[in-house]
Amino acid sequence: MNSVRYTLLVILVLLFSWPVIAQLQLSIWALWLYPFALWLLVILCTVLYDNNKNSEHNNDQ
């Protein structure tokens, strides 16, 4: 289980830091909004996954 967490951590760090690694010349708005958009996407996916998991669990009962 720890290896999965470490893998997800590395993936998230790479996703958040690719503009810095690539040294892209993006506007300041893109650099500020990019991490927020990723966090919102991660939160949304987590909520949807939890809702789906809970509905499957309720259907089994």
N, C-alpha and C positions, 0 to 999 in steps of 0.2 A: 504494500500500500504506500509506503514511503517513496518508492521509486516513481510511482504515478504522480505523487505530489511534486516531487522534484522536477519531473518532466513537464508538468503543467506550469510550474514556476519559471522554468527556462523558456518555455514557449511564450508566456505572458511578458517576460522581460524583453524577449526579442521583438514581440509585437509592439511594445511600447517604445522601444528605442531604435527602431529601424530608421526613422528620419535622421537621427543623430549619427548612427553608424554609416548610413549612405551619404551623409553630409549634403543633404538636399537643400536647395535654396528655396524653401517654402515661405509663404507669408507668415507673419506672426500669428494670425488668426488660425491658420491651419495647424501650426505647431501647438497652439493652446487647446484647440478643440479636438484634436486627434485623440489624446488620452481620455478625455471625457467621453467621447463617443465610444471608445473601446470599453471603458468601465460600464457605461450604460448597456452596451451589447452583452457584456459578461453577466451583469445583473439580470437582464431580461432573459437570457438563456437559462440562467440558474432558476429563476422563478418559473419559467415554462417547464423546465425539467421536473422541478418539484411538484408542480400542479399535475403533470402527466403521471408522475410516479404515484401521487396520492390517489388520483382517479383510478389507476389500475389496481391499487391496493383495495379501494372501496368496491370495485367491481368483483374482486375475488371473494369478498365476504358474502 
